[in-house]
Amino acid sequence: MAMDASEIERLIKEALPDARITIEDLGGDGDHYAAQVISAAFAGKTRVQQHQMVYQALKGRVGGELHALALQTQPAED
C-alpha cells in the first residue's frame, strides 16, 4: 500500500512542529519520494542524527508503506 505525501508531512510535523517540508513524488506511484526537511531541532546534530530524527517521526513506515525516501535535512537558520 502506497503512502500519501500529506501523510509523510503530517508525521514529520508531529515530531518536528517547526519543520519546513518539501516533498516530491519521484515516480508518481506513492512509493518513491524525495523530501527536504528544515528544522531548528537539527541544530548541533550530525546529518545522520538529523535523518534518524525524521525516520523516527515516520514510525517505521520506511521500507514498508513508504518504499524509498531520498532525504535532505538541514538546521533552520535564524
PDB file of N, CA, C, O and CB in Angstrom:
ATOM      1  N   MET A   1       0.833  -1.181   0.000  1.00  0.00           N
ATOM      2  CA  MET A   1       0.000   0.000   0.000  1.00  0.00           C
ATOM      3  C   MET A   1       0.881   1.249   0.000  1.00  0.00           C
ATOM      4  O   MET A   1       1.781   1.377   0.831  1.00  0.00           O
ATOM      5  CB  MET A   1      -0.950  -0.004   1.213  1.00  0.00           C
ATOM      6  N   ALA A   2       0.626   2.154  -0.917  1.00  0.00           N
ATOM      7  CA  ALA A   2       1.411   3.366  -1.052  1.00  0.00           C
ATOM      8  C   ALA A   2       1.075   4.365   0.058  1.00  0.00           C
ATOM      9  O   ALA A   2       0.033   4.275   0.708  1.00  0.00           O
ATOM     10  CB  ALA A   2       1.174   3.997  -2.423  1.00  0.00           C
ATOM     11  N   MET A   3       1.985   5.314   0.254  1.00  0.00           N
ATOM     12  CA  MET A   3       1.804   6.326   1.285  1.00  0.00           C
ATOM     13  C   MET A   3       1.663   7.686   0.622  1.00  0.00           C
ATOM     14  O   MET A   3       2.406   8.008  -0.305  1.00  0.00           O
ATOM     15  CB  MET A   3       2.986   6.321   2.290  1.00  0.00           C
ATOM     16  N   ASP A   4       0.734   8.468   1.082  1.00  0.00           N
ATOM     17  CA  ASP A   4       0.461   9.793   0.536  1.00  0.00           C
ATOM     18  C   ASP A   4       1.457  10.813   1.086  1.00  0.00           C
ATOM     19  O   ASP A   4       1.848  10.738   2.251  1.00  0.00           O
ATOM     20  CB  ASP A   4      -0.981  10.223   0.859  1.00  0.00           C
ATOM     21  N   ALA A   5       1.866  11.767   0.245  1.00  0.00           N
ATOM     22  CA  ALA A   5       2.812  12.810   0.664  1.00  0.00           C
ATOM     23  C   ALA A   5       2.284  13.600   1.853  1.00  0.00           C
ATOM     24  O   ALA A   5       3.065  14.005   2.715  1.00  0.00           O
ATOM     25  CB  ALA A   5       3.104  13.759  -0.498  1.00  0.00           C
ATOM     26  N   SER A   6       0.992  13.825   1.918  1.00  0.00           N
ATOM     27  CA  SER A   6       0.426  14.578   3.038  1.00  0.00           C
ATOM     28  C   SER A   6       0.570  13.813   4.350  1.00  0.00           C
ATOM     29  O   SER A   6       0.719  14.424   5.408  1.00  0.00           O
ATOM     30  CB  SER A   6      -1.048  14.892   2.776  1.00  0.00           C
ATOM     31  N   GLU A   7       0.528  12.494   4.291  1.00  0.00           N
ATOM     32  CA  GLU A   7       0.722  11.666   5.482  1.00  0.00           C
ATOM     33  C   GLU A   7       2.177  11.750   5.953  1.00  0.00           C
ATOM     34  O   GLU A   7       2.442  11.827   7.153  1.00  0.00           O
ATOM     35  CB  GLU A   7       0.331  10.194   5.192  1.00  0.00           C
ATOM     36  N   ILE A   8       3.104  11.735   5.014  1.00  0.00           N
ATOM     37  CA  ILE A   8       4.521  11.888   5.360  1.00  0.00           C
ATOM     38  C   ILE A   8       4.733  13.228   6.062  1.00  0.00           C
ATOM     39  O   ILE A   8       5.377  13.299   7.109  1.00  0.00           O
ATOM     40  CB  ILE A   8       5.419  11.788   4.090  1.00  0.00           C
ATOM     41  N   GLU A   9       4.186  14.280   5.475  1.00  0.00           N
ATOM     42  CA  GLU A   9       4.332  15.608   6.057  1.00  0.00           C
ATOM     43  C   GLU A   9       3.695  15.671   7.451  1.00  0.00           C
ATOM     44  O   GLU A   9       4.283  16.244   8.368  1.00  0.00           O
ATOM     45  CB  GLU A   9       3.702  16.662   5.137  1.00  0.00           C
ATOM     46  N   ARG A  10       2.517  15.098   7.616  1.00  0.00           N
ATOM     47  CA  ARG A  10       1.830  15.119   8.904  1.00  0.00           C
ATOM     48  C   ARG A  10       2.661  14.444   9.992  1.00  0.00           C
ATOM     49  O   ARG A  10       2.790  14.970  11.097  1.00  0.00           O
ATOM     50  CB  ARG A  10       0.471  14.438   8.787  1.00  0.00           C
ATOM     51  N   LEU A  11       3.218  13.288   9.679  1.00  0.00           N
ATOM     52  CA  LEU A  11       4.020  12.556  10.657  1.00  0.00           C
ATOM     53  C   LEU A  11       5.276  13.328  11.053  1.00  0.00           C
ATOM     54  O   LEU A  11       5.644  13.371  12.227  1.00  0.00           O
ATOM     55  CB  LEU A  11       4.406  11.192  10.102  1.00  0.00           C
ATOM     56  N   ILE A  12       5.925  13.935  10.069  1.00  0.00           N
ATOM     57  CA  ILE A  12       7.128  14.717  10.370  1.00  0.00           C
ATOM     58  C   ILE A  12       6.765  15.933  11.218  1.00  0.00           C
ATOM     59  O   ILE A  12       7.471  16.259  12.172  1.00  0.00           O
ATOM     60  CB  ILE A  12       7.835  15.163   9.065  1.00  0.00           C
ATOM     61  N   LYS A  13       5.662  16.605  10.871  1.00  0.00           N
ATOM     62  CA  LYS A  13       5.226  17.788  11.622  1.00  0.00           C
ATOM     63  C   LYS A  13       4.855  17.449  13.063  1.00  0.00           C
ATOM     64  O   LYS A  13       5.050  18.271  13.958  1.00  0.00           O
ATOM     65  CB  LYS A  13       4.038  18.439  10.927  1.00  0.00           C
ATOM     66  N   GLU A  14       4.323  16.253  13.298  1.00  0.00           N
ATOM     67  CA  GLU A  14       4.009  15.830  14.665  1.00  0.00           C
ATOM     68  C   GLU A  14       5.266  15.806  15.523  1.00  0.00           C
ATOM     69  O   GLU A  14       5.241  16.221  16.681  1.00  0.00           O
ATOM     70  CB  GLU A  14       3.342  14.444  14.663  1.00  0.00           C
ATOM     71  N   ALA A  15       6.360  15.321  14.956  1.00  0.00           N
ATOM     72  CA  ALA A  15       7.619  15.203  15.697  1.00  0.00           C
ATOM     73  C   ALA A  15       8.429  16.495  15.675  1.00  0.00           C
ATOM     74  O   ALA A  15       9.126  16.815  16.639  1.00  0.00           O
ATOM     75  CB  ALA A  15       8.453  14.072  15.126  1.00  0.00           C
ATOM     76  N   LEU A  16       8.334  17.236  14.572  1.00  0.00           N
ATOM     77  CA  LEU A  16       9.117  18.460  14.391  1.00  0.00           C
ATOM     78  C   LEU A  16       8.175  19.585  13.957  1.00  0.00           C
ATOM     79  O   LEU A  16       8.128  19.932  12.777  1.00  0.00           O
ATOM     80  CB  LEU A  16      10.262  18.250  13.338  1.00  0.00           C
ATOM     81  N   PRO A  17       7.429  20.152  14.903  1.00  0.00           N
ATOM     82  CA  PRO A  17       6.373  21.115  14.551  1.00  0.00           C
ATOM     83  C   PRO A  17       6.834  22.336  13.761  1.00  0.00           C
ATOM     84  O   PRO A  17       6.053  22.910  13.002  1.00  0.00           O
ATOM     85  CB  PRO A  17       5.718  21.582  15.787  1.00  0.00           C
ATOM     86  N   ASP A  18       8.098  22.740  13.931  1.00  0.00           N
ATOM     87  CA  ASP A  18       8.588  23.929  13.222  1.00  0.00           C
ATOM     88  C   ASP A  18       9.117  23.607  11.820  1.00  0.00           C
ATOM     89  O   ASP A  18       9.522  24.511  11.089  1.00  0.00           O
ATOM     90  CB  ASP A  18       9.684  24.597  14.036  1.00  0.00           C
ATOM     91  N   ALA A  19       9.114  22.342  11.451  1.00  0.00           N
ATOM     92  CA  ALA A  19       9.756  21.917  10.208  1.00  0.00           C
ATOM     93  C   ALA A  19       9.115  22.551   8.970  1.00  0.00           C
ATOM     94  O   ALA A  19       7.896  22.682   8.860  1.00  0.00           O
ATOM     95  CB  ALA A  19       9.702  20.404  10.092  1.00  0.00           C
ATOM     96  N   ARG A  20       9.994  22.934   8.052  1.00  0.00           N
ATOM     97  CA  ARG A  20       9.565  23.310   6.696  1.00  0.00           C
ATOM     98  C   ARG A  20       9.874  22.095   5.836  1.00  0.00           C
ATOM     99  O   ARG A  20      11.009  21.622   5.790  1.00  0.00           O
ATOM    100  CB  ARG A  20      10.303  24.639   6.154  1.00  0.00           C
ATOM    101  N   ILE A  21       8.861  21.604   5.165  1.00  0.00           N
ATOM    102  CA  ILE A  21       8.974  20.325   4.466  1.00  0.00           C
ATOM    103  C   ILE A  21       8.578  20.485   3.009  1.00  0.00           C
ATOM    104  O   ILE A  21       7.542  21.069   2.690  1.00  0.00           O
ATOM    105  CB  ILE A  21       8.101  19.254   5.142  1.00  0.00           C
ATOM    106  N   THR A  22       9.417  19.956   2.132  1.00  0.00           N
ATOM    107  CA  THR A  22       9.111  19.885   0.710  1.00  0.00           C
ATOM    108  C   THR A  22       9.183  18.424   0.318  1.00  0.00           C
ATOM    109  O   THR A  22      10.191  17.761   0.566  1.00  0.00           O
ATOM    110  CB  THR A  22      10.092  20.765  -0.151  1.00  0.00           C
ATOM    111  N   ILE A  23       8.123  17.917  -0.293  1.00  0.00           N
ATOM    112  CA  ILE A  23       8.079  16.508  -0.682  1.00  0.00           C
ATOM    113  C   ILE A  23       7.772  16.402  -2.161  1.00  0.00           C
ATOM    114  O   ILE A  23       6.887  17.084  -2.678  1.00  0.00           O
ATOM    115  CB  ILE A  23       7.030  15.732   0.147  1.00  0.00           C
ATOM    116  N   GLU A  24       8.513  15.538  -2.834  1.00  0.00           N
ATOM    117  CA  GLU A  24       8.299  15.286  -4.264  1.00  0.00           C
ATOM    118  C   GLU A  24       8.100  13.787  -4.467  1.00  0.00           C
ATOM    119  O   GLU A  24       8.893  12.975  -3.991  1.00  0.00           O
ATOM    120  CB  GLU A  24       9.505  15.814  -5.124  1.00  0.00           C
ATOM    121  N   ASP A  25       7.042  13.433  -5.173  1.00  0.00           N
ATOM    122  CA  ASP A  25       6.781  12.037  -5.527  1.00  0.00           C
ATOM    123  C   ASP A  25       7.595  11.740  -6.784  1.00  0.00           C
ATOM    124  O   ASP A  25       7.226  12.161  -7.880  1.00  0.00           O
ATOM    125  CB  ASP A  25       5.231  11.763  -5.755  1.00  0.00           C
ATOM    126  N   LEU A  26       8.686  11.024  -6.625  1.00  0.00           N
ATOM    127  CA  LEU A  26       9.635  10.828  -7.733  1.00  0.00           C
ATOM    128  C   LEU A  26       9.100   9.972  -8.865  1.00  0.00           C
ATOM    129  O   LEU A  26       9.417  10.209 -10.031  1.00  0.00           O
ATOM    130  CB  LEU A  26      10.886  10.207  -7.215  1.00  0.00           C
ATOM    131  N   GLY A  27       8.288   8.976  -8.529  1.00  0.00           N
ATOM    132  CA  GLY A  27       7.811   8.067  -9.570  1.00  0.00           C
ATOM    133  C   GLY A  27       6.340   8.218  -9.889  1.00  0.00           C
ATOM    134  O   GLY A  27       5.832   7.562 -10.799  1.00  0.00           O
ATOM    135  N   GLY A  28       5.649   9.072  -9.152  1.00  0.00           N
ATOM    136  CA  GLY A  28       4.218   9.218  -9.345  1.00  0.00           C
ATOM    137  C   GLY A  28       3.427   8.014  -8.849  1.00  0.00           C
ATOM    138  O   GLY A  28       2.243   7.860  -9.147  1.00  0.00           O
ATOM    139  N   ASP A  29       4.115   7.158  -8.079  1.00  0.00           N
ATOM    140  CA  ASP A  29       3.482   5.921  -7.635  1.00  0.00           C
ATOM    141  C   ASP A  29       3.207   5.876  -6.131  1.00  0.00           C
ATOM    142  O   ASP A  29       2.657   4.896  -5.628  1.00  0.00           O
ATOM    143  CB  ASP A  29       4.344   4.758  -8.015  1.00  0.00           C
ATOM    144  N   GLY A  30       3.592   6.942  -5.409  1.00  0.00           N
ATOM    145  CA  GLY A  30       3.384   6.966  -3.973  1.00  0.00           C
ATOM    146  C   GLY A  30       4.328   6.066  -3.202  1.00  0.00           C
ATOM    147  O   GLY A  30       4.126   5.837  -2.009  1.00  0.00           O
ATOM    148  N   ASP A  31       5.348   5.556  -3.855  1.00  0.00           N
ATOM    149  CA  ASP A  31       6.305   4.662  -3.208  1.00  0.00           C
ATOM    150  C   ASP A  31       7.704   5.255  -3.087  1.00  0.00           C
ATOM    151  O   ASP A  31       8.474   4.861  -2.212  1.00  0.00           O
ATOM    152  CB  ASP A  31       6.378   3.373  -3.964  1.00  0.00           C
ATOM    153  N   HIS A  32       8.031   6.197  -3.961  1.00  0.00           N
ATOM    154  CA  HIS A  32       9.380   6.753  -4.018  1.00  0.00           C
ATOM    155  C   HIS A  32       9.297   8.271  -3.908  1.00  0.00           C
ATOM    156  O   HIS A  32       8.815   8.948  -4.816  1.00  0.00           O
ATOM    157  CB  HIS A  32      10.107   6.331  -5.330  1.00  0.00           C
ATOM    158  N   TYR A  33       9.774   8.792  -2.781  1.00  0.00           N
ATOM    159  CA  TYR A  33       9.698  10.222  -2.526  1.00  0.00           C
ATOM    160  C   TYR A  33      11.080  10.813  -2.276  1.00  0.00           C
ATOM    161  O   TYR A  33      12.014  10.119  -1.875  1.00  0.00           O
ATOM    162  CB  TYR A  33       8.787  10.499  -1.336  1.00  0.00           C
ATOM    163  N   ALA A  34      11.179  12.102  -2.524  1.00  0.00           N
ATOM    164  CA  ALA A  34      12.318  12.904  -2.081  1.00  0.00           C
ATOM    165  C   ALA A  34      11.745  13.938  -1.134  1.00  0.00           C
ATOM    166  O   ALA A  34      10.704  14.532  -1.414  1.00  0.00           O
ATOM    167  CB  ALA A  34      13.099  13.576  -3.295  1.00  0.00           C
ATOM    168  N   ALA A  35      12.416  14.155  -0.018  1.00  0.00           N
ATOM    169  CA  ALA A  35      11.937  15.125   0.958  1.00  0.00           C
ATOM    170  C   ALA A  35      13.085  15.992   1.438  1.00  0.00           C
ATOM    171  O   ALA A  35      14.197  15.517   1.670  1.00  0.00           O
ATOM    172  CB  ALA A  35      11.267  14.420   2.143  1.00  0.00           C
ATOM    173  N   GLN A  36      12.789  17.274   1.581  1.00  0.00           N
ATOM    174  CA  GLN A  36      13.720  18.197   2.220  1.00  0.00           C
ATOM    175  C   GLN A  36      13.045  18.663   3.506  1.00  0.00           C
ATOM    176  O   GLN A  36      11.904  19.124   3.489  1.00  0.00           O
ATOM    177  CB  GLN A  36      14.096  19.419   1.272  1.00  0.00           C
ATOM    178  N   VAL A  37      13.761  18.537   4.618  1.00  0.00           N
ATOM    179  CA  VAL A  37      13.218  18.913   5.920  1.00  0.00           C
ATOM    180  C   VAL A  37      14.192  19.885   6.578  1.00  0.00           C
ATOM    181  O   VAL A  37      15.370  19.575   6.757  1.00  0.00           O
ATOM    182  CB  VAL A  37      12.976  17.655   6.824  1.00  0.00           C
ATOM    183  N   ILE A  38      13.689  21.053   6.932  1.00  0.00           N
ATOM    184  CA  ILE A  38      14.484  22.081   7.594  1.00  0.00           C
ATOM    185  C   ILE A  38      13.841  22.337   8.954  1.00  0.00           C
ATOM    186  O   ILE A  38      12.650  22.640   9.034  1.00  0.00           O
ATOM    187  CB  ILE A  38      14.569  23.404   6.731  1.00  0.00           C
ATOM    188  N   SER A  39      14.629  22.216  10.020  1.00  0.00           N
ATOM    189  CA  SER A  39      14.090  22.383  11.364  1.00  0.00           C
ATOM    190  C   SER A  39      15.166  22.886  12.314  1.00  0.00           C
ATOM    191  O   SER A  39      16.331  22.503  12.206  1.00  0.00           O
ATOM    192  CB  SER A  39      13.504  21.066  11.876  1.00  0.00           C
ATOM    193  N   ALA A  40      14.768  23.746  13.244  1.00  0.00           N
ATOM    194  CA  ALA A  40      15.681  24.214  14.289  1.00  0.00           C
ATOM    195  C   ALA A  40      16.129  23.060  15.185  1.00  0.00           C
ATOM    196  O   ALA A  40      17.189  23.131  15.806  1.00  0.00           O
ATOM    197  CB  ALA A  40      15.010  25.308  15.135  1.00  0.00           C
ATOM    198  N   ALA A  41      15.332  22.010  15.254  1.00  0.00           N
ATOM    199  CA  ALA A  41      15.670  20.847  16.085  1.00  0.00           C
ATOM    200  C   ALA A  41      16.934  20.141  15.595  1.00  0.00           C
ATOM    201  O   ALA A  41      17.528  19.361  16.339  1.00  0.00           O
ATOM    202  CB  ALA A  41      14.504  19.859  16.105  1.00  0.00           C
ATOM    203  N   PHE A  42      17.348  20.399  14.375  1.00  0.00           N
ATOM    204  CA  PHE A  42      18.542  19.773  13.811  1.00  0.00           C
ATOM    205  C   PHE A  42      19.830  20.484  14.217  1.00  0.00           C
ATOM    206  O   PHE A  42      20.917  19.960  13.974  1.00  0.00           O
ATOM    207  CB  PHE A  42      18.439  19.739  12.305  1.00  0.00           C
ATOM    208  N   ALA A  43      19.736  21.654  14.825  1.00  0.00           N
ATOM    209  CA  ALA A  43      20.924  22.422  15.197  1.00  0.00           C
ATOM    210  C   ALA A  43      21.821  21.589  16.112  1.00  0.00           C
ATOM    211  O   ALA A  43      21.361  21.005  17.093  1.00  0.00           O
ATOM    212  CB  ALA A  43      20.525  23.747  15.892  1.00  0.00           C
ATOM    213  N   GLY A  44      23.105  21.548  15.771  1.00  0.00           N
ATOM    214  CA  GLY A  44      24.072  20.813  16.574  1.00  0.00           C
ATOM    215  C   GLY A  44      24.069  19.314  16.361  1.00  0.00           C
ATOM    216  O   GLY A  44      24.841  18.602  17.002  1.00  0.00           O
ATOM    217  N   LYS A  45      23.227  18.824  15.483  1.00  0.00           N
ATOM    218  CA  LYS A  45      23.128  17.392  15.198  1.00  0.00           C
ATOM    219  C   LYS A  45      23.900  17.066  13.915  1.00  0.00           C
ATOM    220  O   LYS A  45      23.986  17.886  13.001  1.00  0.00           O
ATOM    221  CB  LYS A  45      21.638  16.956  15.068  1.00  0.00           C
ATOM    222  N   THR A  46      24.457  15.857  13.868  1.00  0.00           N
ATOM    223  CA  THR A  46      25.095  15.407  12.634  1.00  0.00           C
ATOM    224  C   THR A  46      24.012  15.101  11.600  1.00  0.00           C
ATOM    225  O   THR A  46      22.836  14.985  11.945  1.00  0.00           O
ATOM    226  CB  THR A  46      25.992  14.153  12.890  1.00  0.00           C
ATOM    227  N   ARG A  47      24.403  14.975  10.357  1.00  0.00           N
ATOM    228  CA  ARG A  47      23.453  14.629   9.300  1.00  0.00           C
ATOM    229  C   ARG A  47      22.777  13.298   9.603  1.00  0.00           C
ATOM    230  O   ARG A  47      21.574  13.145   9.388  1.00  0.00           O
ATOM    231  CB  ARG A  47      24.161  14.568   7.936  1.00  0.00           C
ATOM    232  N   VAL A  48      23.543  12.346  10.097  1.00  0.00           N
ATOM    233  CA  VAL A  48      22.982  11.035  10.439  1.00  0.00           C
ATOM    234  C   VAL A  48      21.923  11.184  11.534  1.00  0.00           C
ATOM    235  O   VAL A  48      20.852  10.585  11.439  1.00  0.00           O
ATOM    236  CB  VAL A  48      24.103  10.064  10.898  1.00  0.00           C
ATOM    237  N   GLN A  49      22.209  11.972  12.568  1.00  0.00           N
ATOM    238  CA  GLN A  49      21.242  12.189  13.642  1.00  0.00           C
ATOM    239  C   GLN A  49      19.986  12.877  13.124  1.00  0.00           C
ATOM    240  O   GLN A  49      18.877  12.545  13.543  1.00  0.00           O
ATOM    241  CB  GLN A  49      21.868  13.020  14.761  1.00  0.00           C
ATOM    242  N   GLN A  50      20.156  13.834  12.213  1.00  0.00           N
ATOM    243  CA  GLN A  50      19.007  14.519  11.619  1.00  0.00           C
ATOM    244  C   GLN A  50      18.125  13.525  10.877  1.00  0.00           C
ATOM    245  O   GLN A  50      16.903  13.538  11.031  1.00  0.00           O
ATOM    246  CB  GLN A  50      19.472  15.636  10.664  1.00  0.00           C
ATOM    247  N   HIS A  51      18.734  12.672  10.081  1.00  0.00           N
ATOM    248  CA  HIS A  51      17.978  11.673   9.321  1.00  0.00           C
ATOM    249  C   HIS A  51      17.284  10.695  10.266  1.00  0.00           C
ATOM    250  O   HIS A  51      16.142  10.303  10.030  1.00  0.00           O
ATOM    251  CB  HIS A  51      18.906  10.910   8.350  1.00  0.00           C
ATOM    252  N   GLN A  52      17.975  10.304  11.335  1.00  0.00           N
ATOM    253  CA  GLN A  52      17.360   9.403  12.308  1.00  0.00           C
ATOM    254  C   GLN A  52      16.117  10.031  12.923  1.00  0.00           C
ATOM    255  O   GLN A  52      15.126   9.340  13.157  1.00  0.00           O
ATOM    256  CB  GLN A  52      18.360   9.035  13.405  1.00  0.00           C
ATOM    257  N   MET A  53      16.162  11.321  13.185  1.00  0.00           N
ATOM    258  CA  MET A  53      15.006  12.022  13.751  1.00  0.00           C
ATOM    259  C   MET A  53      13.812  11.948  12.805  1.00  0.00           C
ATOM    260  O   MET A  53      12.680  11.733  13.238  1.00  0.00           O
ATOM    261  CB  MET A  53      15.356  13.492  14.047  1.00  0.00           C
ATOM    262  N   VAL A  54      14.070  12.128  11.511  1.00  0.00           N
ATOM    263  CA  VAL A  54      12.984  12.064  10.525  1.00  0.00           C
ATOM    264  C   VAL A  54      12.464  10.634  10.411  1.00  0.00           C
ATOM    265  O   VAL A  54      11.252  10.417  10.379  1.00  0.00           O
ATOM    266  CB  VAL A  54      13.466  12.573   9.141  1.00  0.00           C
ATOM    267  N   TYR A  55      13.367   9.663  10.348  1.00  0.00           N
ATOM    268  CA  TYR A  55      12.924   8.273  10.253  1.00  0.00           C
ATOM    269  C   TYR A  55      12.114   7.856  11.480  1.00  0.00           C
ATOM    270  O   TYR A  55      11.140   7.114  11.354  1.00  0.00           O
ATOM    271  CB  TYR A  55      14.127   7.347  10.084  1.00  0.00           C
ATOM    272  N   GLN A  56      12.507   8.322  12.658  1.00  0.00           N
ATOM    273  CA  GLN A  56      11.732   8.038  13.870  1.00  0.00           C
ATOM    274  C   GLN A  56      10.339   8.655  13.767  1.00  0.00           C
ATOM    275  O   GLN A  56       9.356   8.055  14.201  1.00  0.00           O
ATOM    276  CB  GLN A  56      12.464   8.573  15.124  1.00  0.00           C
ATOM    277  N   ALA A  57      10.259   9.843  13.196  1.00  0.00           N
ATOM    278  CA  ALA A  57       8.966  10.513  13.027  1.00  0.00           C
ATOM    279  C   ALA A  57       8.047   9.699  12.115  1.00  0.00           C
ATOM    280  O   ALA A  57       6.827   9.725  12.273  1.00  0.00           O
ATOM    281  CB  ALA A  57       9.165  11.930  12.451  1.00  0.00           C
ATOM    282  N   LEU A  58       8.635   8.983  11.168  1.00  0.00           N
ATOM    283  CA  LEU A  58       7.840   8.195  10.212  1.00  0.00           C
ATOM    284  C   LEU A  58       7.427   6.839  10.779  1.00  0.00           C
ATOM    285  O   LEU A  58       6.776   6.048  10.097  1.00  0.00           O
ATOM    286  CB  LEU A  58       8.628   7.987   8.923  1.00  0.00           C
ATOM    287  N   LYS A  59       7.805   6.577  12.016  1.00  0.00           N
ATOM    288  CA  LYS A  59       7.301   5.440  12.792  1.00  0.00           C
ATOM    289  C   LYS A  59       7.401   4.090  12.077  1.00  0.00           C
ATOM    290  O   LYS A  59       6.441   3.319  12.053  1.00  0.00           O
ATOM    291  CB  LYS A  59       5.876   5.690  13.157  1.00  0.00           C
ATOM    292  N   GLY A  60       8.567   3.813  11.498  1.00  0.00           N
ATOM    293  CA  GLY A  60       8.809   2.509  10.900  1.00  0.00           C
ATOM    294  C   GLY A  60       8.175   2.267   9.540  1.00  0.00           C
ATOM    295  O   GLY A  60       8.176   1.139   9.048  1.00  0.00           O
ATOM    296  N   ARG A  61       7.640   3.302   8.935  1.00  0.00           N
ATOM    297  CA  ARG A  61       6.971   3.109   7.644  1.00  0.00           C
ATOM    298  C   ARG A  61       7.937   3.048   6.458  1.00  0.00           C
ATOM    299  O   ARG A  61       7.577   2.543   5.394  1.00  0.00           O
ATOM    300  CB  ARG A  61       5.981   4.221   7.418  1.00  0.00           C
ATOM    301  N   VAL A  62       9.167   3.561   6.635  1.00  0.00           N
ATOM    302  CA  VAL A  62      10.143   3.499   5.554  1.00  0.00           C
ATOM    303  C   VAL A  62      10.537   2.045   5.347  1.00  0.00           C
ATOM    304  O   VAL A  62      10.893   1.345   6.295  1.00  0.00           O
ATOM    305  CB  VAL A  62      11.393   4.382   5.864  1.00  0.00           C
ATOM    306  N   GLY A  63      10.470   1.599   4.103  1.00  0.00           N
ATOM    307  CA  GLY A  63      10.753   0.209   3.778  1.00  0.00           C
ATOM    308  C   GLY A  63       9.493  -0.633   3.730  1.00  0.00           C
ATOM    309  O   GLY A  63       9.516  -1.765   3.247  1.00  0.00           O
ATOM    310  N   GLY A  64       8.394  -0.085   4.228  1.00  0.00           N
ATOM    311  CA  GLY A  64       7.106  -0.783   4.192  1.00  0.00           C
ATOM    312  C   GLY A  64       6.149  -0.005   3.307  1.00  0.00           C
ATOM    313  O   GLY A  64       6.212  -0.085   2.081  1.00  0.00           O
ATOM    314  N   GLU A  65       5.249   0.761   3.956  1.00  0.00           N
ATOM    315  CA  GLU A  65       4.299   1.593   3.199  1.00  0.00           C
ATOM    316  C   GLU A  65       5.028   2.597   2.310  1.00  0.00           C
ATOM    317  O   GLU A  65       4.594   2.905   1.200  1.00  0.00           O
ATOM    318  CB  GLU A  65       3.354   2.336   4.158  1.00  0.00           C
ATOM    319  N   LEU A  66       6.139   3.093   2.827  1.00  0.00           N
ATOM    320  CA  LEU A  66       6.959   4.061   2.093  1.00  0.00           C
ATOM    321  C   LEU A  66       8.207   3.329   1.637  1.00  0.00           C
ATOM    322  O   LEU A  66       9.130   3.108   2.421  1.00  0.00           O
ATOM    323  CB  LEU A  66       7.321   5.323   2.977  1.00  0.00           C
ATOM    324  N   HIS A  67       8.232   2.956   0.374  1.00  0.00           N
ATOM    325  CA  HIS A  67       9.299   2.099  -0.136  1.00  0.00           C
ATOM    326  C   HIS A  67      10.664   2.778  -0.076  1.00  0.00           C
ATOM    327  O   HIS A  67      11.638   2.173   0.372  1.00  0.00           O
ATOM    328  CB  HIS A  67       8.996   1.689  -1.562  1.00  0.00           C
ATOM    329  N   ALA A  68      10.741   4.046  -0.529  1.00  0.00           N
ATOM    330  CA  ALA A  68      12.029   4.727  -0.580  1.00  0.00           C
ATOM    331  C   ALA A  68      11.852   6.216  -0.325  1.00  0.00           C
ATOM    332  O   ALA A  68      10.889   6.832  -0.781  1.00  0.00           O
ATOM    333  CB  ALA A  68      12.711   4.495  -1.935  1.00  0.00           C
ATOM    334  N   LEU A  69      12.806   6.783   0.417  1.00  0.00           N
ATOM    335  CA  LEU A  69      12.785   8.205   0.717  1.00  0.00           C
ATOM    336  C   LEU A  69      14.190   8.763   0.575  1.00  0.00           C
ATOM    337  O   LEU A  69      15.081   8.423   1.353  1.00  0.00           O
ATOM    338  CB  LEU A  69      12.230   8.466   2.136  1.00  0.00           C
ATOM    339  N   ALA A  70      14.389   9.626  -0.428  1.00  0.00           N
ATOM    340  CA  ALA A  70      15.637  10.358  -0.585  1.00  0.00           C
ATOM    341  C   ALA A  70      15.508  11.592   0.302  1.00  0.00           C
ATOM    342  O   ALA A  70      14.672  12.459   0.047  1.00  0.00           O
ATOM    343  CB  ALA A  70      15.925  10.739  -2.107  1.00  0.00           C
ATOM    344  N   LEU A  71      16.323  11.671   1.326  1.00  0.00           N
ATOM    345  CA  LEU A  71      16.139  12.666   2.367  1.00  0.00           C
ATOM    346  C   LEU A  71      17.272  13.677   2.402  1.00  0.00           C
ATOM    347  O   LEU A  71      18.448  13.314   2.371  1.00  0.00           O
ATOM    348  CB  LEU A  71      16.016  11.993   3.705  1.00  0.00           C
ATOM    349  N   GLN A  72      16.904  14.954   2.468  1.00  0.00           N
ATOM    350  CA  GLN A  72      17.845  16.035   2.696  1.00  0.00           C
ATOM    351  C   GLN A  72      17.372  16.780   3.929  1.00  0.00           C
ATOM    352  O   GLN A  72      16.198  17.138   4.028  1.00  0.00           O
ATOM    353  CB  GLN A  72      17.959  16.986   1.452  1.00  0.00           C
ATOM    354  N   THR A  73      18.278  17.016   4.872  1.00  0.00           N
ATOM    355  CA  THR A  73      17.918  17.740   6.085  1.00  0.00           C
ATOM    356  C   THR A  73      18.911  18.866   6.312  1.00  0.00           C
ATOM    357  O   THR A  73      20.052  18.817   5.854  1.00  0.00           O
ATOM    358  CB  THR A  73      17.878  16.793   7.307  1.00  0.00           C
ATOM    359  N   GLN A  74      18.450  19.880   7.030  1.00  0.00           N
ATOM    360  CA  GLN A  74      19.352  20.945   7.453  1.00  0.00           C
ATOM    361  C   GLN A  74      18.715  21.723   8.587  1.00  0.00           C
ATOM    362  O   GLN A  74      17.491  21.812   8.677  1.00  0.00           O
ATOM    363  CB  GLN A  74      19.699  21.881   6.277  1.00  0.00           C
ATOM    364  N   PRO A  75      19.552  22.293   9.459  1.00  0.00           N
ATOM    365  CA  PRO A  75      19.020  23.108  10.533  1.00  0.00           C
ATOM    366  C   PRO A  75      18.441  24.402   9.974  1.00  0.00           C
ATOM    367  O   PRO A  75      18.925  24.933   8.975  1.00  0.00           O
ATOM    368  CB  PRO A  75      20.106  23.408  11.571  1.00  0.00           C
ATOM    369  N   ALA A  76      17.406  24.896  10.629  1.00  0.00           N
ATOM    370  CA  ALA A  76      16.811  26.176  10.232  1.00  0.00           C
ATOM    371  C   ALA A  76      17.774  27.290  10.627  1.00  0.00           C
ATOM    372  O   ALA A  76      18.404  27.246  11.684  1.00  0.00           O
ATOM    373  CB  ALA A  76      15.399  26.386  10.897  1.00  0.00           C
ATOM    374  N   GLU A  77      17.872  28.273   9.767  1.00  0.00           N
ATOM    375  CA  GLU A  77      18.697  29.445  10.085  1.00  0.00           C
ATOM    376  C   GLU A  77      17.823  30.475  10.751  1.00  0.00           C
ATOM    377  O   GLU A  77      16.661  30.645  10.383  1.00  0.00           O
ATOM    378  CB  GLU A  77      19.374  30.036   8.814  1.00  0.00           C
ATOM    379  N   ASP A  78      18.377  31.164  11.732  1.00  0.00           N
ATOM    380  CA  ASP A  78      17.605  32.193  12.448  1.00  0.00           C
ATOM    381  C   ASP A  78      17.256  33.362  11.574  1.00  0.00           C
ATOM    382  O   ASP A  78      16.610  34.305  12.032  1.00  0.00           O
ATOM    383  CB  ASP A  78      18.368  32.683  13.644  1.00  0.00           C
TER     384      ASP A  78
END
